[in-house]
Amino acid sequence: MEATQRVFVGLDAEWALVCADQANGALVRGWIEDSGVAAAGDLPRGLRELVASFAARRDATFSDGWLIAFLERAAGEGEEAQLAARVVVQAMVPGMVRLTQSLLTVRRDFDEVAQVVVGCLYVVARTFPLHRRTKVAANLVLETLHHASRELGADEAREVRLDDLWDVAASGDEVADRVAQDLLIERGQVQQVSDAADTAELDGAQGELVALLAWGVDHGALPLQQARQVVSLVREESERTGAATPAARKRRSRAITWLRPVAAEWARAA
């Protein structure tokens, strides 16, 4: 793990201490046996190996079964509830690294974002809606994404739904990969517009506008969704013949409202 990823390095160091206590391993094995998702003879004895084996199994029924069992315990009080939530957090770490990377911008330090993401995952593990008993890992990733987006505040909370990811398996890692990919594609679309302006394919007011959009997104001053809507509006205006409709005028007014504070911040940064 890279030296800059202090939050995840610290998380792993803390996990080593949790695993060093043999009582924790015995407790977690007991929970798995009680849940009925695996027999005692099929389980590694060490806690680190035990949780690693959970994450390695590509079995949706097993994944949902053990996660729900632990999330039910995590919803309680006391040290056992904290341990159950901590096990869930550790099992989800690979997906959380990718989710952190997908939420980075010029203004956001990796460790700052990671701290938010891990904190949100822990909260989600303690408050997970237990009626959601299928695709549990995927729902954990998406709930964490929504919480982290709201807490970071620079981008709109991404209302990604599991139905939007119908072609992705229930694995939390795979959903994290897909969400990260979608976020990077969005940033790439804005960057392509910025590149066009830089290479003089666009000039004048239009080139300045797309450069403003790219700057706003990269610096966290403009949500990606709003940038996309402005780009669509510009294309629509360029293709229109005749007077604008009331709906088009309303969209233009809304875009101007979004862009005014971004332009003021851009000017101050120049």
C-alpha positions as CSV (number, residue, x, y, z in Angstrom):
1,M,0.0,0.0,0.0
2,E,1.3,3.4,-0.9
3,A,2.9,5.6,1.7
4,T,0.4,8.4,1.0
5,Q,-2.5,6.1,2.1
6,R,-2.0,6.7,5.8
7,V,-5.6,6.1,6.7
8,F,-5.7,2.6,5.2
9,V,-2.2,1.8,6.6
10,G,-3.4,2.9,10.0
11,L,-6.6,0.8,9.5
12,D,-4.5,-2.3,8.8
13,A,-2.3,-1.7,11.8
14,E,-5.3,-1.4,14.0
15,W,-6.7,-4.6,12.5
16,A,-3.5,-6.4,13.3
17,L,-4.1,-5.6,17.0
18,V,-7.7,-6.7,16.8
19,C,-6.6,-10.0,15.2
20,A,-3.9,-10.5,17.9
21,D,-6.6,-11.1,20.5
22,Q,-7.6,-14.8,20.1
23,A,-10.9,-14.1,21.9
24,N,-12.0,-12.0,18.9
25,G,-11.3,-14.8,16.5
26,A,-13.3,-17.3,18.6
27,L,-16.2,-14.8,18.9
28,V,-16.3,-14.1,15.1
29,R,-16.2,-17.9,14.3
30,G,-19.1,-18.4,16.7
31,W,-21.1,-15.8,15.0
32,I,-20.5,-17.4,11.6
33,E,-21.5,-20.8,13.0
34,D,-24.6,-19.4,14.6
35,S,-25.7,-17.7,11.3
36,G,-25.6,-21.1,9.6
37,V,-23.7,-19.9,6.5
38,A,-20.6,-22.1,7.2
39,A,-19.7,-25.0,9.4
40,A,-17.0,-24.8,12.1
41,G,-14.7,-27.2,10.3
42,D,-14.7,-25.0,7.2
43,L,-13.4,-21.9,8.9
44,P,-9.8,-20.7,9.5
45,R,-8.9,-20.3,13.1
46,G,-7.2,-16.9,12.9
47,L,-9.3,-13.8,12.6
48,R,-7.2,-12.2,9.8
49,E,-7.5,-15.4,7.7
50,L,-11.1,-15.8,8.6
51,V,-12.2,-12.4,7.3
52,A,-9.9,-12.7,4.3
53,S,-11.7,-15.9,3.4
54,F,-15.0,-14.1,3.6
55,A,-13.9,-11.5,1.1
56,A,-12.3,-14.1,-1.2
57,R,-15.5,-16.2,-1.7
58,R,-17.4,-15.2,-4.8
59,D,-20.7,-16.6,-3.5
60,A,-23.6,-14.2,-3.3
61,T,-25.6,-16.3,-0.9
62,F,-22.7,-16.7,1.5
63,S,-21.7,-13.0,1.2
64,D,-25.3,-11.8,2.0
65,G,-25.6,-14.4,4.8
66,W,-22.5,-13.5,6.8
67,L,-22.8,-9.7,6.2
68,I,-26.4,-9.6,7.4
69,A,-25.5,-11.7,10.5
70,F,-22.7,-9.2,11.4
71,L,-24.7,-6.1,10.5
72,E,-27.5,-7.3,12.8
73,R,-25.0,-7.5,15.6
74,A,-23.4,-4.2,14.6
75,A,-26.7,-2.5,15.1
76,G,-26.6,-3.2,18.8
77,E,-24.5,-1.7,21.7
78,G,-21.3,-2.5,23.3
79,E,-17.9,-4.0,22.3
80,E,-19.4,-6.9,20.4
81,A,-21.4,-4.5,18.2
82,Q,-18.2,-2.5,17.6
83,L,-16.3,-5.7,16.7
84,A,-19.0,-6.8,14.3
85,A,-18.9,-3.4,12.5
86,R,-15.1,-3.4,12.5
87,V,-15.1,-6.8,10.7
88,V,-17.5,-5.5,8.1
89,V,-15.2,-2.4,7.6
90,Q,-12.1,-4.6,7.1
91,A,-13.8,-6.9,4.6
92,M,-14.8,-3.8,2.6
93,V,-11.4,-2.1,2.6
94,P,-10.4,-2.9,-1.1
95,G,-13.6,-1.4,-2.3
96,M,-13.1,1.6,-0.1
97,V,-9.7,2.3,-1.5
98,R,-11.2,2.5,-5.0
99,L,-14.1,4.6,-3.8
100,T,-11.7,7.0,-2.2
101,Q,-9.7,7.3,-5.5
102,S,-12.9,8.0,-7.4
103,L,-13.9,10.9,-5.1
104,L,-10.5,12.8,-5.4
105,T,-10.3,16.2,-6.9
106,V,-7.5,18.8,-7.0
107,R,-8.7,20.2,-3.7
108,R,-9.0,16.9,-1.9
109,D,-6.1,15.1,-0.3
110,F,-6.3,11.3,-0.5
111,D,-6.1,10.8,3.3
112,E,-8.7,13.5,3.8
113,V,-11.2,11.7,1.5
114,A,-10.2,8.3,2.9
115,Q,-11.0,9.4,6.5
116,V,-14.4,10.5,5.4
117,V,-15.1,7.3,3.4
118,V,-14.0,5.0,6.2
119,G,-15.9,7.0,8.8
120,C,-19.0,6.8,6.6
121,L,-18.6,3.1,6.1
122,Y,-18.5,2.5,9.8
123,V,-21.7,4.6,10.3
124,V,-23.4,2.7,7.5
125,A,-22.3,-0.6,9.1
126,R,-23.9,0.4,12.4
127,T,-27.1,1.8,10.9
128,F,-27.6,-0.4,7.8
129,P,-31.3,-1.0,6.8
130,L,-31.6,-4.6,7.7
131,H,-34.6,-5.3,5.5
132,R,-32.1,-5.1,2.5
133,R,-31.0,-8.8,2.7
134,T,-29.7,-9.3,-0.9
135,K,-26.7,-7.7,-2.6
136,V,-25.7,-6.5,0.8
137,A,-22.0,-5.7,-0.1
138,A,-23.2,-3.6,-3.1
139,N,-25.6,-1.7,-0.9
140,L,-22.9,-1.0,1.6
141,V,-20.7,0.5,-1.1
142,L,-23.5,2.7,-2.5
143,E,-24.7,3.8,1.0
144,T,-21.1,4.8,1.8
145,L,-20.8,6.7,-1.5
146,H,-23.9,8.7,-0.8
147,H,-22.9,9.5,2.8
148,A,-19.3,10.4,1.8
149,S,-20.5,12.6,-1.2
150,R,-22.8,14.6,1.1
151,E,-20.1,15.0,3.8
152,L,-17.4,16.1,1.3
153,G,-19.9,18.6,0.1
154,A,-18.2,19.8,-3.1
155,D,-20.1,17.5,-5.5
156,E,-23.8,16.6,-5.4
157,A,-24.5,13.4,-3.6
158,R,-24.6,10.8,-6.3
159,E,-27.9,9.0,-6.2
160,V,-26.6,5.8,-7.7
161,R,-29.1,3.0,-7.3
162,L,-28.5,-0.7,-7.4
163,D,-31.0,-0.9,-10.3
164,D,-28.6,1.2,-12.3
165,L,-25.9,-1.4,-11.9
166,W,-28.1,-4.4,-12.9
167,D,-25.2,-5.9,-14.9
168,V,-22.8,-6.0,-12.0
169,A,-22.6,-8.9,-9.5
170,A,-23.3,-8.5,-5.8
171,S,-19.6,-8.2,-4.9
172,G,-18.9,-4.9,-3.1
173,D,-15.5,-4.7,-4.8
174,E,-17.1,-5.0,-8.2
175,V,-19.7,-2.3,-7.4
176,A,-16.9,0.0,-6.1
177,D,-15.0,-0.6,-9.4
178,R,-18.1,0.3,-11.4
179,V,-18.9,3.5,-9.5
180,A,-15.3,4.6,-9.7
181,Q,-15.2,3.9,-13.4
182,D,-18.4,6.0,-13.9
183,L,-17.0,8.9,-11.9
184,L,-13.8,8.8,-13.9
185,I,-15.7,8.7,-17.2
186,E,-17.6,11.8,-16.1
187,R,-14.4,13.6,-15.3
188,G,-13.0,12.5,-18.6
189,Q,-15.9,13.9,-20.5
190,V,-15.4,17.3,-18.9
191,Q,-11.7,17.1,-19.5
192,Q,-12.2,16.4,-23.2
193,V,-14.2,19.6,-23.4
194,S,-11.4,21.4,-21.6
195,D,-8.8,19.8,-24.0
196,A,-10.8,21.0,-27.0
197,A,-10.6,24.6,-25.6
198,D,-6.9,24.3,-25.0
199,T,-6.2,23.2,-28.5
200,A,-8.2,26.1,-30.0
201,E,-10.9,23.8,-31.4
202,L,-13.2,26.1,-29.5
203,D,-12.5,29.8,-29.1
204,G,-14.0,33.0,-27.8
205,A,-16.8,32.8,-25.3
206,Q,-17.5,29.1,-25.9
207,G,-13.9,28.1,-25.3
208,E,-13.8,30.2,-22.1
209,L,-17.0,28.6,-20.9
210,V,-15.7,25.0,-21.3
211,A,-12.4,26.0,-19.6
212,L,-14.5,27.4,-16.7
213,L,-16.5,24.2,-16.5
214,A,-13.4,22.0,-16.4
215,W,-11.8,24.3,-13.8
216,G,-14.9,24.2,-11.7
217,V,-15.2,20.4,-11.7
218,D,-11.5,19.9,-11.0
219,H,-11.5,22.3,-8.1
220,G,-14.7,21.0,-6.5
221,A,-16.6,24.3,-7.2
222,L,-19.0,22.8,-9.7
223,P,-20.8,19.4,-9.4
224,L,-20.3,17.1,-12.3
225,Q,-24.0,16.8,-12.9
226,Q,-24.3,20.6,-13.3
227,A,-21.3,20.7,-15.6
228,R,-22.9,18.0,-17.8
229,Q,-26.2,19.9,-17.9
230,V,-24.4,23.1,-19.0
231,V,-22.6,21.3,-21.8
232,S,-25.9,19.9,-23.0
233,L,-27.5,23.3,-22.8
234,V,-24.7,24.9,-24.9
235,R,-25.1,22.2,-27.6
236,E,-28.8,22.7,-27.5
237,E,-28.5,26.4,-28.0
238,S,-26.0,26.0,-30.9
239,E,-28.4,23.7,-32.7
240,R,-31.6,25.7,-32.1
241,T,-33.4,27.6,-34.9
242,G,-35.9,30.2,-33.8
243,A,-36.8,31.6,-30.4
244,A,-36.1,29.7,-27.2
245,T,-39.0,28.0,-25.5
246,P,-39.9,28.9,-21.9
247,A,-38.4,25.7,-20.7
248,A,-35.1,26.5,-22.5
249,R,-35.0,29.9,-21.0
250,K,-35.5,28.4,-17.6
251,R,-32.6,26.0,-18.1
252,R,-30.4,28.9,-19.3
253,S,-31.3,30.9,-16.2
254,R,-30.5,28.0,-13.9
255,A,-27.2,27.4,-15.6
256,I,-26.3,31.1,-15.1
257,T,-27.1,30.8,-11.4
258,W,-24.8,27.8,-11.1
259,L,-21.9,29.5,-13.0
260,R,-21.9,32.9,-11.3
261,P,-20.1,31.8,-8.1
262,V,-17.8,29.5,-10.1
263,A,-16.8,32.4,-12.4
264,A,-16.1,34.7,-9.4
265,E,-13.9,32.0,-7.7
266,W,-12.1,31.4,-11.0
267,A,-11.4,35.1,-11.4
268,R,-10.0,35.3,-7.8
269,A,-7.7,32.3,-8.5
270,A,-6.4,33.7,-11.8
